[in-house]
Amino acid sequence: MPTSSKDTEFPLVLAITGASGAVYAVRLLEVLADAGRNVHLIISPSGAAVIQQELERTVNVENFELTQLLPAAIAEKAKPLVR
């Protein structure tokens, strides 16, 4: 299997749906951003509801800001990597 640098790796897709486990999805997003990986983030309305219930964070899926999901310092670093 050929190895590739971070510049040639495909972006990852992270979808947060209505299933339980929002804490794992948010932590995964933090780790991926810290590792410099490009992430395409998808949050369904049900996923936003689970985030509210499990993490007490309000996510507006119509007008999303990364700081709604991640602490400000991490969100600022991740901003160029998360779409």
N, C-alpha and C positions, 0 to 999 in steps of 0.2 A: 504494500500500500504506500503510495507516495505521500511524503509529508509536504505541508504547505506553510507559508508564513501567515501571520495575521492579515497581511495585506491581501492575500488571495483566498482567505476563508469566506465561505458564504455566510450571510447574516443568518441569525437564528430567529425563529418566530416564537414568541411567548404569548399564549392566549390565556386570559383569565376569564373563566366562565362562571356559571352559577354553582359549581361544585365547591365543596368545602376544601380548605387548604390554602387560603389566600396568603397566609404567612410564608408558606414555602415558595409561592410564586414571587412575592415581593423580595424575599431573600435571594432567590435565584437571579432576579433582575439586578440586584445590588452586586452580586458576585460576578456576573457576566460583564456588567459595566466596568467594574474594577479591573477585570482582566482585559479590558479594551475591545470587547466583542461588540459588533453591531447587532442590535436587537430590534426587530419589528414587533411592537407591543400592540396587542389587541385586547380590549376589555369590553365585554358585553354588559348591557345594563344589569343583568343578573350577577355578573362578576363584580360590578361596582357595589351592588347590594351586599354581597358576601364580604367584600373588603370593609364596608361600613360596619357590618355585624361583628366580624372577627377582629378587625384591627382598629375600629373606631376612627377611620379616615374617610373623609368624604371625597369621592372621585366623581367629577362631572364628565360623563362620556361625550357630551356635546361640545364642551369647551375644556379639553383636558390640558392640564399643566403637570409636568413631571413632579413638581413639588407637592402635589396632592397625594402622591404615592410614596415618595422617598424624602428623607430629610434633605434640607436645602443644600448642604455641602455636597452630598452624594449626587443629588439631582443636577447640580451645576456641572459636575464632572461628567455625568452621564448624558447630558443634553445633546452633544454632537453624535452620540452613539445610538440613541433610542429614537425610533420613528414611530 
